C-alpha cells in the first residue's frame, strides 16, 4: 500500500480550495493500491485556508525548533503536527512503506519546501508529514 497526498487525486483540499490532479495517482487509489490523506485537513484546518509556511524544516517543527505560521501570522503548528501523526496512523494501519506526496507543501513537501517568507522562495528540507514518515521508515517521494 502507498500513501498519497489527497490533492494529487483531484480532491480540492489544498489551501486555495483547489487540487493538483495526477491521473496516475488517482488510478492507484481507484485500484486500491493507495490510500489518500490530507494531513492539513486531518489536523483540523479548513478548506480553503490562509496559506502556511514553515519557519524551518518539518523535522525542526517536530523537534520544537520551528513553527508553521500562516501568511497572516497565525501559528498552526499544532494542526500540522496533529495532521502528520493522523496521516502516520493511517499509513501504519494500511501497512504502507511508501508515500507519494505533493511537492513543496509545508506538510507533504519532500526535499524542498517554501522558506517561510511567503515570497515563493524554496529551501532544502521536508514538510512536517514527510519528515515524520521518514522518521518512521516510510520512503517518501515528491510529485508536482
Secondary structure, 3 states (H helix, E strand, C coil): CEEEEHHHHCCCCCCCCCCCCCHHHHHHHHCCCEEEECHHHHCCCCCCCCCEEECCCHHHHHCCCCCEEECCCCECHHHHHHHHHHHHHHHHHHCCCEEEEECECCCCCCCEEECCCCCCCEEECCCHHHHHHHHCCCEEEEEC
